[in-house]
Amino acid sequence: MNTLKGIIFDLDGTLIHTSINFAVMKERMISFLEEKGIPEGCLTPKQTTVVIIATCEEILREEGRPQEEIDEVNRKLEEIMNLGELEAIQDVSEVNGVRDVLQELREAGYKLAVLTRSHHAYAVEALRRIGALDLFDVILGRGETPKPKPYREALEHTAMLLGLDPKEIIFLGDNHIDVSSAVNAEVPFIGVKTGRRGDLSWDGRFPEVLIESVADLPSYLRSLG
């Protein structure tokens, strides 16, 4: 960790507590897609939003739908996700100690970024509400990386915007998608236990390094020497 220059954080469940109802969001997405002709049973709320969108695009292309129609469907799905996130913005709260830790890390010279699959406006407003917006060098939301988490391009692009090599960063998150993102990008990962689903957040894929919360990050980094 002697080469560590930047720290990238997931948002929901890592820096903030949120009440986004993802099940309802996905049900809205699936209902809309079935109205657009996606066969019933192809999509389920158990899938991630990324999988739902990718599956939808694949089916529409196989059916020979024009790109303009696919783009319009994706725009509507984006609106549905944005609505679900903004409906929950009033209930956003800081994971205990986060702002103080971010301030400490920034004063120590680390570059800081947020990489989330939520949309940018939601991320900015959530960070503003916990008083941490000014502590980040880069904030990236849905659609702002070449590919979303868990593809390697998400972390690689974030590192590039920080002016760093992926070997100079670590990534913190609260679920199995975050783990996969780090593994795919060959970036060290630190898991936190503040995810809304507890141990179930890892889907059986527990990270090698797991701390209670972001509040414990400075002491963990100091322990590495």
C-alpha positions in Angstrom: 0.0 0.0 0.0 3.1 2.3 -0.1 2.1 3.3 -3.6 -1.5 4.2 -2.6 -2.4 7.7 -3.8 -6.2 7.5 -4.4 -9.2 5.9 -2.8 -12.5 5.2 -4.7 -15.7 4.7 -2.8 -19.0 3.1 -3.6 -21.9 5.4 -2.4 -25.0 3.6 -1.2 -24.3 1.4 1.8 -20.7 2.5 1.9 -20.7 6.3 2.5 -24.5 6.8 3.1 -27.5 4.9 4.3 -30.4 5.1 1.8 -34.0 3.9 1.6 -34.1 3.3 -2.2 -36.6 0.6 -2.9 -34.7 -1.3 -5.5 -37.4 -4.0 -5.7 -40.1 -1.5 -6.7 -37.7 0.2 -9.1 -37.0 -3.0 -10.9 -40.7 -4.0 -10.9 -41.4 -0.6 -12.6 -38.6 -1.3 -15.2 -39.9 -4.8 -15.9 -43.5 -3.7 -16.2 -42.5 -1.0 -18.7 -40.4 -3.5 -20.7 -43.1 -6.1 -20.9 -45.4 -3.4 -22.2 -42.8 -2.8 -24.9 -43.0 -6.5 -25.9 -40.3 -8.2 -23.8 -41.7 -11.6 -23.0 -42.9 -12.2 -19.5 -40.5 -14.2 -17.4 -37.4 -13.1 -19.1 -36.7 -10.5 -16.4 -36.9 -10.7 -12.6 -36.4 -8.2 -9.8 -33.7 -10.6 -8.5 -31.5 -9.4 -11.4 -29.4 -6.2 -11.1 -30.5 -3.2 -13.1 -27.5 -3.6 -15.3 -28.5 -7.2 -16.2 -32.1 -6.1 -16.8 -31.0 -3.4 -19.2 -28.5 -5.7 -21.0 -31.0 -8.5 -21.3 -33.6 -6.1 -22.7 -31.2 -4.7 -25.3 -30.2 -8.2 -26.4 -33.8 -9.2 -26.9 -34.8 -6.1 -28.8 -31.8 -6.5 -31.1 -32.6 -10.1 -31.7 -36.1 -9.0 -32.7 -34.6 -6.5 -35.2 -35.9 -3.4 -33.4 -34.3 -0.2 -34.7 -31.5 1.5 -32.7 -33.7 4.6 -32.2 -36.3 2.5 -30.4 -33.7 0.8 -28.2 -32.3 4.2 -27.3 -35.7 5.5 -26.4 -36.4 2.4 -24.2 -33.1 3.0 -22.4 -34.0 6.7 -21.9 -37.2 5.6 -20.2 -35.5 3.1 -18.1 -33.1 5.8 -17.0 -36.0 8.0 -16.0 -37.5 5.2 -13.9 -34.2 4.6 -12.1 -33.7 8.3 -11.5 -37.2 8.6 -10.1 -36.6 5.7 -7.7 -33.4 7.3 -6.4 -34.8 10.8 -6.0 -37.8 9.5 -4.2 -35.4 8.3 -1.5 -33.1 11.4 -1.3 -35.0 12.9 1.7 -34.0 9.8 3.8 -30.3 9.8 3.0 -28.0 9.8 6.1 -24.3 9.6 6.6 -22.6 6.3 7.7 -21.4 7.2 11.1 -18.0 9.1 11.0 -17.7 9.2 7.2 -17.3 13.0 6.8 -14.5 13.2 9.4 -12.7 10.2 7.8 -12.9 11.8 4.3 -11.5 15.0 5.7 -8.7 13.2 7.3 -7.9 11.2 4.2 -7.9 14.4 2.1 -5.6 16.2 4.5 -3.3 13.2 4.3 -3.0 13.9 0.5 -5.1 11.1 -0.9 -7.2 11.8 -4.0 -10.8 10.7 -3.4 -13.6 9.6 -5.8 -17.1 8.2 -5.8 -18.1 5.5 -8.3 -21.7 4.6 -8.2 -24.4 3.0 -10.3 -26.8 5.6 -9.1 -27.3 8.7 -11.3 -25.0 11.7 -11.0 -27.6 14.2 -9.6 -28.6 11.8 -6.9 -24.9 11.2 -5.9 -24.2 14.9 -5.8 -27.3 15.7 -3.7 -26.6 12.8 -1.3 -23.0 14.0 -0.7 -24.2 17.5 -0.3 -26.7 16.5 2.4 -24.0 14.8 4.5 -21.6 17.7 4.0 -19.1 15.7 2.0 -19.5 17.1 -1.6 -16.5 19.3 -1.4 -14.2 16.5 -0.3 -14.1 14.5 -3.6 -12.0 15.1 -6.7 -14.2 13.0 -8.9 -17.9 11.8 -8.7 -19.1 9.4 -11.3 -22.6 8.1 -11.7 -24.6 5.9 -14.0 -23.6 6.3 -17.6 -20.4 8.3 -16.9 -18.0 5.4 -17.4 -17.3 3.4 -20.6 -19.0 0.5 -18.9 -20.6 0.2 -15.4 -19.5 -1.7 -12.4 -18.6 -4.6 -12.4 -16.7 -4.1 -15.7 -13.1 -3.2 -15.2 -13.5 -0.1 -17.3 -15.5 1.6 -14.5 -12.6 1.7 -12.0 -10.0 2.2 -14.7 -11.8 5.3 -16.0 -12.2 6.6 -12.5 -8.5 6.2 -11.8 -7.7 7.9 -15.1 -9.8 10.9 -14.1 -7.9 11.1 -10.8 -4.7 11.1 -12.8 -3.6 7.8 -11.3 -2.7 4.3 -12.4 -5.1 1.6 -11.2 -2.1 0.2 -9.2 -2.2 3.4 -7.1 -5.8 3.1 -5.9 -8.0 1.0 -3.7 -11.7 0.6 -3.9 -14.2 0.4 -1.0 -17.7 -1.1 -1.3 -20.4 -3.0 0.4 -21.5 -5.7 -2.0 -20.5 -8.5 -4.4 -20.7 -6.2 -7.4 -18.1 -4.0 -5.9 -15.9 -7.0 -5.2 -16.2 -8.1 -8.8 -15.4 -4.6 -10.0 -12.1 -4.6 -8.1 -11.2 -8.1 -9.1 -11.9 -7.4 -12.8 -9.8 -4.2 -12.7 -7.1 -5.9 -10.5 -7.5 -3.2 -7.8 -7.2 -3.9 -4.1 -10.6 -4.1 -2.4 -11.8 -3.3 1.1 -15.3 -4.4 2.1 -17.4 -2.6 4.6 -20.2 -4.1 6.7 -22.6 -1.2 6.4 -24.5 -2.6 3.4 -28.3 -2.7 3.8 -28.4 -6.5 3.4 -25.7 -7.3 5.8 -23.8 -10.6 5.0 -26.3 -11.2 2.1 -24.8 -8.2 0.3 -21.8 -10.4 -0.6 -23.8 -13.1 -2.3 -21.4 -15.7 -0.8 -18.3 -13.8 -2.2 -16.8 -12.3 1.0 -13.8 -10.0 0.4 -10.4 -10.9 1.9 -10.4 -7.5 3.7 -13.5 -6.6 5.6 -13.8 -3.7 8.0 -16.8 -2.5 10.1 -17.2 0.7 8.2 -15.4 3.5 6.4 -14.7 5.0 9.8 -12.2 2.2 10.4 -10.3 2.9 7.1 -7.6 5.2 8.5 -6.6 2.8 11.3 -6.5 0.0 8.8 -4.3 1.9 6.4 -2.0 2.8 9.3 -1.7 -0.9 10.3 -0.2 -1.6 6.9 2.7 0.6 7.7 
